[in-house]
């Protein structure tokens, strides 16, 4: 009998690595405004109508950020639209949502934020195995000249690709 449980655990681990991921939204503005130094995956504590609205793709992460308060991580300014078919128990679109991370991870992030002047910005929201996950970026703000350099570099790459295609 012990052999069987070991096999099922190995099977569960093998299937966990192949969980389908459906990207709901990407915060493209964050990649323009910040240098992403590190990414972290976190769960999100949601209400029933919120997850239904997320599955419909009605989410906006632009201008949102994560903040540590009382040993917990909170997502602020993220807009999840009101679920159309919801009733009087529908959620508030701009409410603060708790992010689910281990306490050790939260304390590490909080230390890096305080010492290095970094911010936590949500980069991507996706469904992984039916559960909503958010990819947070530990980011440093770009200066205006950094943004101009990035735009010039992108335009140069486009021009090179265009000339290669036409020949």
N, C-alpha and C positions, 0 to 999 in steps of 0.2 A: 504494500500500500504506500509506503514511503517513496518508493520509486516513482509511482504514478504522480504524486504531488510535485516531485522534482521536475518531471517532464512537463507538467502543466505550467510550472513557473517559468521554465525555459521558453515554452511556447508563448507565454504572455509577454516575456521580455522581447522576443523576436517580433511579435506583432505590434508592440508598443513603438518600436523604431520605424514602423511603416504606417503610422497613423496619417490619414489624408489631411492635408492642410488647405483650407479655403481662405484666401486673403480677401478681407472685406474692404479695407481702406488703407491707403498709404499716405502719410503726412509728407508730401513732397516739399512743402514750404520749409520743414525742419532741415532737410538736406541742403537747402539753399542758404539758410540762416546760421547753421551750426556745423562745426567739425564733430563728427561722431567718433569718440574714442573707444567706446565699448558698448555692447548691447546686452540686454538682460531680458529674459522672458518672464512675464508675471501673469498670474491669473487675475480676473476681475470679479468682484462680488456684485452680482446684478439681480434685479428684480425680474419677474416673469415676463412683463411686457417689454423690458429692455432687451432681453435676448431675442425676442421675436422681431423687434425693430432692427436689431443688428443683423439678423438673418436676412432681412429685407434689404440690407445695405444702406440704411439711413443713418449714417454716422459721419461726424465731422471732427477731426482731431486738430485742425488748424488752430493755433493759439493756445492749445492745452499744454499742461505740464504736470509733473508729479512732485509732491512735496511730502517730507517726513514730519509727522506730528505725533507726539506721545508714543514713539516706538512703532508707529504704523505708517504705511505709505498710502497716500491718497492721490487720486487722479482728479485734477480740477480743470474746469473750462472745457471739458469734452462734451460735445452736443450729440446726444442720441435722441432722435426724433420720437415724438409721442406715437405709440402704436395705434394705427387707424381703427382697428377692430377692438381696441381695449375698452373697458368700461370705466366706471368711476374710480377704480383702483389703478389707473394708469400712472406712470411715473413722471417725475419732474425732469424735463430734458437736460437741464444744465446742473443737476445735482452732483455733489462730490461722491466719487465711488472709491471704495477701498480696494487696494491692490494686494494680492496675495503672494507674499514672499516669506521665506524663512527669516526668523529674527536676526540670524547671523548675517544674512545677505543685506538686510535693511541697515544694520549697524555699519557694515562695510561701505555701503553706498553713502550713508549719512556722513561718514568720516571723509570720504573723497570729495563730497560736495562742499563740506565746510573748509577743508584745507586747501583744495586746489581751485575753488571758485567755479565748479562745474554745475550744470543743471541737468535734471532728468526730463527728457522730452519724449513723448510717445511717438514712435516712428511708424508703427504698423499695428493694425488690429486684424486678427484672423481667428478662424474657428479651427481647433485642433481636436479631433476626436469628439466633436459635438460641444466642446467647451470653449468659451471666449478667452483668448489669450491676447496680451498686448506686448509688443516689443518696445522696451524702453531704451533710449540711447543716453549714455552718459556723455554730455555734449559740452563743447566750449564754443562760445559765440564767435562768429566771423566778423571781421572788420569790413568796411565798405570796399577797400581795395582788394581784399580776399575774394569778395563776391564778384568784383569786376574781372579778376584773374580767371575765376572759374568760368565765367560767361565767355571770355575771350578764348579760353582753351577749348570749350565745347564748340564754339563757332569754327575754330580752326579744324577740329576733327570732322565736323560736318562738311566743310569745304574740301578736305582731302578725300573723304568718302565720295563726294559728288564728282570730283574730277576722275577718280578711279572708275566709277560707274560709267561715265560718259565715254571713256576710251575703249 
